[in-house]
Amino acid sequence: MTGYLGSYATLGLLLLVGVLFLVVAFAANRVLRPARPADPPGKRTSYECGLDPVEGDWAQMQIRYYVYAYLYVVFAVEAVFLFPWALVFDRAGFGLVTVAEMAVFVAVLALGLLYAWRRRILTWT
């Protein structure tokens, strides 16, 4: 398989093998699985933390939990960017511009933390 269309033939063959593998896997699953027993009563009801479901399946979630998740993501991203930079900083000999860029990055995150602290978002109530 050389030439211009050779790479496309390889790609097509790989795609065909992938689809064939998927079809064979689903067929084997259907043939080899045990017979489906009837669903026991209550199998399809909602279940949360060991409590029996009460009333409907709709529940209101407070927004502060989303704020905690958002703040976690922000500071986890900070760690993802800050640690590799700190590990390479000593060996690579970065200049003043790189240090200033990282200072701006940390300052923006510090402003986010200050904002959350001033709005009392970080207190668990």
Secondary structure, 3 states (H helix, E strand, C coil): CCCCCHHHHHHHHHHHHHHHHHHHHHHHHHHHCCCCCCCCCCCCCCCECCECCCCCCCCCCCHHHHHHHHHHHHHHHHHHHHHHHHHHHHHHCCCHHHHHHHHHHHHHHHHHHHHHHHCCCCCCC
